Amino acid sequence: MDHANTVSTTSTSADISSTEYFSQRQLKQGTVGWLLLIGLGVAYVISGDFAGWNFGIAQGGWGGLFVATILVAIMYLCLCLSMSEMSTMMPTAGGGYSFARAAFGPFGGYLTGTAILIEYSIAPAAIAVFIGGYCEALFGLNGWMVYLSCYLIFMGIHLKGAGEALKIMFVITSVAVIALVVFVAAMAPHFKAQNLFDIPAGVATGASAFLPHGYLGIWAAVPFAIWFFLAVEGVPLAAEEAKDPAKSLPRGLIGAMLILTTFAILILVLGAGAAGASTLQNSDAPLVDALTKVYGTGTWLATFVNFVGLAGLIASFFSIIYAYSRQIFALSRAGYLPTSLSLTNKNKAPYLAIIIPGIIGFFLSLSREGDSLILIAVFGATISYVLILLAHIKLRLSKPHMPRPYKTPGGIFTSSIALVLAIGAVVAGFVVNPKIWFIAAAIYACFIAYFLFYSRYHLIKGTPEEEFANIKAAEEQT
């Protein structure tokens, strides 16, 4: 990419060598193939199969969570198809932020990028709480020492570079997938349909054996159904480190989504169908409790899934550190956040973007409020989905002739389906817990204020996202 001779901002006259600026902010290219991208997408999410999703049963009963999961799966599949198109158009480390910036300009990009950042920064803190719960069950250890060890060990591995980190993540994820297969096989012979509906029906509108908490229970279960898929959309954040991004990014997104959907349905149906929905609705370790209910205590199956469930939680924790660091890297490199956050070390890893959010996440994990942290992460995620899907529609309408190595099946219709569902998901978080929703909104408002009063005057010229926007604008004028 041919950058200008200087990197400048809109508010300062100081000249910085473009070569020097961007040479200190480079990722290691060509280190990630499509198979690793599928592994990355699964790793982002796989902890959601081991803990967190079952709180949706408490909100909507099994039927409410099942319907919510189907709707959410449709939303994510359409979202991934839309993002596959945009990621091949602009393979940069910004992911959804880059797409929104191309469609709506700097402010639209910032709104999207910071919403994603809320999602990715908070999710590891929630996962750390669940890791603590598993460690307590296995080793009698929990609390700040467990959380701190997680952050220190896995941030350290990421500082060694993307290729090494993602290969380790792929191995951990493969082990976790084996545990899910074992769980599904163990539950299948004991499935009984009546176990799905063992929560007594309440008095809410539409309450029944299928929907014990009524129609509103479906809506309230949506944020926890999202936990089955949360962060799979982060695959494009590896674009600048991917081999042949035009082919590998769509394969990574769609492949991961198909695997995750299969496991979500199997676990939800067979887990509750064998152990009973009421057994799982408030469990901190639903897969282990399901096996214990069916096979009794002290079995090798429960012990195996308990140990490997911890690996699944670690896989997501590990991979989302990668996601938040790349999101911060892109925002910082563009000047939205302090530019020091995008500096990379000798291994081409953005070290401050890895370390600083880790410190913040560690302190958040001390709250031990895993369900509340999930809701904050879901708030950021669903806001970003709305903006990303609007970007897809906008780019299709305003730049129909833009080269698209991969085209979304169904085009605008596909992204419009996801958009409607994403808007509903934003509201669902408010239905579950208005207080947490407003806390998340307040965090988002602080980010917006930072842009309006400071960073919009300090944006960096010559970033890949800006170069892309400028090139396409010039093409439209010719």
C-alpha positions in Angstrom: 0.0 0.0 0.0 1.4 3.4 -1.0 1.0 5.7 2.0 1.5 9.4 1.9 4.8 10.7 3.0 3.4 11.8 6.3 1.0 10.4 8.8 -1.1 13.4 10.0 -4.1 14.1 12.2 -6.7 16.7 11.8 -5.6 18.7 14.8 -1.8 18.6 14.9 0.8 19.9 12.5 3.5 17.5 13.7 4.8 15.2 10.8 5.5 11.6 11.5 7.2 9.4 9.0 4.5 7.1 7.5 7.0 4.3 7.0 8.1 4.6 10.7 4.5 4.8 12.0 3.1 1.8 10.2 6.3 -0.3 10.5 5.7 -0.2 14.3 2.1 -1.3 13.7 2.3 -4.4 11.5 0.9 -7.8 12.1 2.5 -11.0 10.9 0.9 -11.8 7.5 0.1 -15.2 6.0 0.2 -17.2 9.2 -3.5 -18.3 9.4 -5.2 -20.7 6.9 -8.9 -21.5 6.5 -8.8 -24.5 8.9 -7.2 -22.4 11.6 -9.9 -19.7 10.9 -12.7 -22.3 11.5 -10.9 -23.3 14.6 -10.7 -19.7 15.7 -14.4 -19.2 15.1 -15.3 -22.3 17.1 -12.8 -21.4 19.8 -14.3 -17.9 20.3 -17.6 -19.5 21.1 -17.1 -23.0 22.5 -17.2 -22.0 26.1 -20.9 -21.1 25.5 -21.6 -24.8 25.1 -20.2 -25.6 28.5 -21.7 -22.8 30.6 -24.0 -19.8 30.3 -26.6 -20.9 27.8 -28.7 -22.7 30.4 -29.6 -19.5 32.2 -32.0 -19.1 29.2 -34.0 -22.0 30.5 -34.6 -20.1 33.7 -35.8 -17.2 31.7 -38.0 -18.9 29.1 -38.2 -22.6 29.9 -36.8 -25.2 27.5 -39.3 -24.2 24.8 -38.5 -20.5 25.1 -34.7 -21.1 24.9 -35.2 -23.5 22.0 -37.2 -21.0 19.9 -34.8 -18.2 20.9 -31.8 -20.4 19.8 -33.4 -21.1 16.4 -34.0 -17.4 15.8 -30.5 -16.5 17.0 -28.9 -19.2 14.8 -30.7 -17.7 11.8 -29.5 -14.2 12.7 -25.9 -15.4 13.1 -25.9 -17.4 9.9 -27.2 -14.4 7.9 -24.7 -12.1 9.7 -21.8 -14.4 8.8 -22.9 -14.6 5.2 -23.0 -10.8 5.1 -19.7 -10.4 6.8 -18.1 -13.0 4.5 -18.8 -10.7 1.6 -17.5 -7.6 3.3 -14.4 -9.3 4.6 -13.3 -10.3 1.1 -13.9 -6.8 -0.1 -11.7 -5.3 2.6 -9.5 -7.8 4.4 -8.2 -5.7 7.3 -7.8 -6.3 11.0 -10.7 -4.0 11.9 -13.4 -6.5 10.9 -16.9 -5.0 11.4 -15.4 -1.6 12.3 -13.8 -1.4 8.9 -17.0 -2.3 7.1 -19.0 0.3 8.9 -16.3 2.9 8.3 -16.4 2.3 4.6 -20.2 2.6 4.6 -20.8 5.4 7.1 -17.5 7.2 7.6 -15.3 7.7 10.7 -18.1 8.1 13.2 -20.0 5.0 12.0 -16.8 3.0 12.1 -16.1 4.2 15.6 -19.6 3.3 16.9 -19.3 -0.2 15.5 -15.7 -0.7 16.7 -16.3 0.3 20.3 -19.5 -1.8 20.5 -17.4 -4.8 19.4 -14.7 -3.8 21.9 -17.3 -3.8 24.7 -18.3 -7.3 23.7 -14.7 -8.7 23.4 -13.4 -7.0 26.5 -16.2 -8.1 28.8 -16.6 -11.7 27.5 -13.3 -13.0 28.9 -14.1 -11.6 32.3 -17.4 -13.6 32.3 -15.5 -16.7 31.1 -12.9 -16.3 33.8 -15.8 -16.5 36.3 -16.9 -19.8 34.8 -13.4 -21.1 34.7 -13.2 -20.3 38.5 -16.4 -22.4 39.0 -15.0 -25.4 37.2 -11.6 -25.1 39.0 -13.5 -25.0 42.3 -15.4 -28.2 41.4 -12.2 -29.9 40.3 -9.5 -28.6 42.6 -11.3 -26.7 45.3 -9.7 -23.4 44.0 -11.5 -20.3 43.0 -11.2 -16.5 43.2 -8.7 -13.9 42.2 -5.7 -16.2 42.0 -7.5 -18.3 39.3 -8.6 -15.3 37.3 -5.1 -13.7 37.5 -3.4 -16.9 36.4 -5.7 -17.1 33.4 -4.9 -13.6 32.3 -1.2 -13.8 32.9 -0.6 -17.2 31.2 -2.7 -16.6 28.1 -1.8 -13.0 27.5 1.8 -14.2 27.7 1.2 -16.8 25.0 -0.4 -14.2 22.8 2.6 -11.9 23.2 4.7 -14.6 21.4 2.8 -14.0 18.2 -0.4 -14.9 16.3 0.8 -18.1 14.6 1.9 -19.7 17.8 -1.1 -18.6 19.8 -3.7 -19.8 17.2 -2.0 -23.2 16.8 -2.2 -23.7 20.6 -5.8 -22.5 20.6 -6.6 -25.0 17.8 -5.3 -27.9 19.9 -7.3 -26.8 23.0 -10.4 -26.3 20.9 -10.1 -29.8 19.4 -10.0 -31.4 22.8 -13.1 -29.4 23.9 -14.9 -30.5 20.7 -14.2 -34.2 21.6 -15.8 -33.6 25.0 -18.9 -32.3 23.4 -19.1 -35.3 21.1 -18.7 -37.6 24.2 -21.5 -35.7 26.0 -23.9 -35.9 23.1 -23.2 -39.7 22.7 -23.7 -40.2 26.4 -27.0 -38.3 26.6 -28.6 -39.7 23.4 -29.7 -43.1 24.8 -31.4 -41.5 27.8 -33.4 -38.9 25.9 -37.0 -38.6 27.0 -39.2 -35.8 25.5 -41.1 -35.3 28.7 -37.9 -34.2 30.4 -37.8 -31.1 28.2 -41.0 -29.8 29.8 -40.6 -30.6 33.5 -40.8 -26.9 34.5 -44.3 -26.0 35.7 -46.2 -23.5 33.6 -46.7 -20.1 35.2 -49.4 -17.5 34.8 -47.7 -15.3 32.1 -49.5 -14.7 28.8 -49.0 -17.8 26.6 -47.8 -20.0 29.5 -47.8 -23.7 28.7 -45.7 -26.8 29.2 -43.7 -25.8 26.2 -43.4 -22.1 27.3 -43.7 -22.2 31.1 -42.9 -18.4 31.3 -45.1 -17.4 28.4 -44.3 -15.6 25.1 -42.1 -13.0 26.8 -39.9 -15.9 28.0 -38.7 -16.4 24.4 -37.5 -12.8 24.3 -35.9 -13.0 27.7 -34.0 -16.2 26.6 -32.5 -14.5 23.6 -29.3 -13.1 25.3 -28.5 -16.5 26.6 -29.2 -18.2 23.2 -26.7 -15.7 21.8 -24.1 -17.1 24.2 -24.1 -20.2 22.0 -22.7 -18.1 19.1 -21.3 -14.9 20.7 -18.0 -13.7 19.0 -18.0 -16.1 15.9 -18.2 -12.9 13.9 -14.7 -12.1 15.1 -13.1 -14.4 12.4 -12.4 -11.4 10.0 -10.3 -9.8 12.7 -7.6 -12.2 11.5 -7.8 -10.9 7.9 -4.4 -9.3 7.8 -2.8 -12.5 9.1 -4.8 -14.8 6.9 -3.6 -16.8 3.9 -5.6 -16.0 0.8 -8.3 -14.0 2.7 -10.7 -14.0 -0.3 -11.2 -17.7 0.1 -10.2 -18.5 3.7 -12.4 -15.9 5.5 -15.8 -17.1 4.1 -14.8 -20.7 4.7 -13.7 -19.8 8.3 -16.9 -17.9 9.1 -19.4 -20.3 7.5 -17.6 -23.4 8.6 -17.5 -22.3 12.2 -21.1 -21.3 12.2 -22.3 -24.7 10.9 -20.3 -26.5 13.6 -21.6 -24.2 16.4 -25.2 -24.5 15.3 -25.0 -28.3 15.2 -23.6 -28.5 18.8 -26.0 -25.9 20.1 -29.1 -27.9 19.0 -27.7 -31.2 20.1 -26.7 -30.0 23.5 -29.9 -28.1 24.1 -32.1 -31.0 23.1 -30.2 -34.0 24.4 -28.8 -32.4 27.6 -32.2 -31.2 28.8 -34.0 -34.3 27.3 -31.9 -36.7 29.3 -31.3 -34.8 32.6 -34.4 -32.5 32.7 -34.7 -28.8 32.0 -35.3 -28.0 35.6 -32.0 -29.7 36.5 -30.0 -27.4 34.2 -31.7 -24.0 34.4 -29.5 -22.6 37.2 -26.5 -24.8 36.9 -22.9 -23.3 36.8 -21.7 -26.5 35.0 -24.8 -27.8 33.1 -23.0 -30.6 31.1 -21.4 -32.0 34.2 -24.7 -31.8 36.2 -26.5 -33.5 33.3 -24.1 -36.4 33.3 -24.3 -36.6 37.1 -28.1 -36.7 37.0 -28.1 -39.5 34.4 -25.1 -41.6 35.5 -24.6 -40.7 39.1 -21.7 -39.1 40.9 -18.0 -40.1 40.5 -18.3 -41.5 37.0 -15.5 -41.2 34.5 -17.8 -39.5 32.0 -18.6 -36.7 34.4 -15.0 -36.3 35.4 -13.8 -36.3 31.8 -16.3 -33.7 30.7 -15.6 -31.6 33.8 -11.9 -31.6 33.0 -12.4 -31.0 29.3 -15.1 -28.5 29.9 -12.4 -26.4 31.6 -10.4 -26.7 28.3 -13.4 -25.4 26.4 -13.7 -22.4 28.6 -10.0 -21.8 28.3 -10.2 -22.0 24.5 -12.7 -19.2 24.3 -10.9 -17.1 26.9 -7.7 -17.6 25.0 -9.1 -16.8 21.6 -11.2 -13.7 22.7 -7.9 -12.2 24.0 -6.8 -12.4 20.3 -10.1 -10.8 19.2 -10.0 -7.8 21.6 -6.3 -7.1 20.9 -6.9 -7.0 17.1 -10.0 -4.8 17.5 -8.0 -2.3 19.7 -5.1 -2.6 17.3 -7.2 -1.4 14.4 -9.0 1.4 16.3 -5.7 2.6 17.8 -3.8 2.5 14.5 -6.5 4.7 13.0 -6.4 7.2 15.9 -9.7 6.4 17.4 -8.0 5.2 20.6 -4.5 6.3 21.8 -2.0 5.3 19.1 0.4 3.7 21.6 -2.1 0.8 21.9 -1.3 -0.3 18.3 2.5 -0.7 18.8 3.7 -4.2 18.1 6.6 -6.1 19.6 9.3 -8.1 17.8 6.8 -10.9 17.3 4.4 -8.5 15.6 1.9 -8.8 18.5 0.2 -5.6 19.7 1.4 -5.9 23.3 -0.4 -3.0 24.9 -3.7 -4.0 23.2 -3.2 -7.4 24.8 -2.2 -6.3 28.3 -4.3 -3.2 29.2 -7.8 -4.8 28.5 -6.5 -7.9 30.3 -5.9 -5.8 33.4 -9.4 -4.2 33.2 -11.0 -7.7 32.6 -9.3 -9.1 35.6 -10.8 -6.5 37.9 -14.2 -7.0 36.3 -13.9 -10.8 36.9 -13.6 -10.1 40.6 -17.3 -9.3 40.7 -18.0 -13.0 40.1 -21.2 -11.9 38.3 -20.9 -14.1 35.2 -24.5 -13.7 34.1 -24.4 -9.9 34.4 -21.1 -9.8 32.5 -22.7 -11.9 29.7 -25.5 -9.3 29.4 -23.0 -6.5 29.0 -21.1 -8.4 26.4 -24.3 -9.2 24.5 -25.3 -5.5 24.6 -22.1 -4.6 22.8 -22.4 -7.5 20.4 -26.0 -6.8 19.3 -25.4 -3.1 18.8 -22.4 -3.9 16.5 -24.5 -6.4 14.6 -27.1 -3.8 13.8 -24.5 -1.4 12.5 -22.6 -4.1 10.5 -25.7 -5.3 8.8 -26.7 -1.7 8.0 -23.2 -1.4 6.5 -23.8 -4.4 4.3 -27.1 -2.9 3.0 -25.5 0.5 2.5 -22.5 -0.8 0.5 -24.8 -3.0 -1.7 -26.9 0.1 -2.5 -24.3 2.8 -2.8 -21.4 0.8 -4.3 -23.0 -2.0 -6.4 -20.0 -2.3 -8.7 -17.4 -2.7 -5.9 -15.4 -6.0 -6.4 -16.8 -8.8 -4.3 -14.8 -12.0 -4.4 -17.6 -13.6 -2.3 -21.2 -12.5 -2.6 -23.8 -13.1 0.1 -26.5 -15.5 -1.0 -29.7 -13.5 -1.1 -27.9 -10.2 -0.9 -29.8 -7.5 1.0 -32.7 -9.8 1.8 -30.3 -12.0 3.9 -28.8 -9.1 5.8 -32.3 -7.6 6.4 -33.5 -10.7 8.1 -30.5 -10.6 10.4 -31.0 -6.9 11.0 -34.6 -7.3 12.2 -33.5 -10.1 14.6 -30.5 -8.1 15.8 -32.7 -5.1 16.7 -34.9 -7.5 18.7 -31.9 -8.9 20.4 -30.8 -5.4 21.5 -34.2 -4.9 23.2 -34.1 -8.4 24.7 -31.2 -7.5 26.9 -33.4 -4.7 28.4 -36.2 -7.1 29.0 -33.9 -9.5 31.0 -32.2 -6.8 33.2 -32.8 -3.1 32.6 -30.2 -2.1 35.2 -27.3 -4.0 33.5 -28.5 -2.8 30.1 -28.2 0.8 31.3 -24.8 0.2 32.7 -23.7 -1.2 29.3 -25.3 1.8 27.6 -23.4 4.2 30.0 -20.1 2.5 29.1 -20.9 2.9 25.4 -21.9 6.6 26.0 -18.4 7.2 27.5 -16.8 5.9 24.4 -19.0 8.1 22.2 -18.1 11.2 24.3 -14.4 10.4 23.9 -14.8 10.4 20.1 -16.9 13.6 20.0 -14.6 15.6 22.3 -11.2 14.2 21.4 -10.4 11.4 19.0 -12.3 12.7 15.9 -9.7 15.5 15.9 -6.8 13.1 16.0 -7.6 10.5 13.3 -4.6 9.1 11.5 -4.3 9.3 7.7 -3.1 6.4 5.6 -4.6 3.4 7.5 -5.8 0.4 5.5 -9.4 1.3 6.3 -9.0 4.9 5.1 -7.0 3.9 2.0 -9.8 1.5 1.1 -12.5 4.2 1.5 -10.5 6.7 -0.5 -9.8 4.2 -3.4 -13.5 3.3 -3.6 -14.6 6.9 -3.5 -12.2 7.7 -6.4 -13.5 4.7 -8.4 -17.1 6.0 -7.9 -16.1 9.4 -9.4 -14.5 7.9 -12.5 
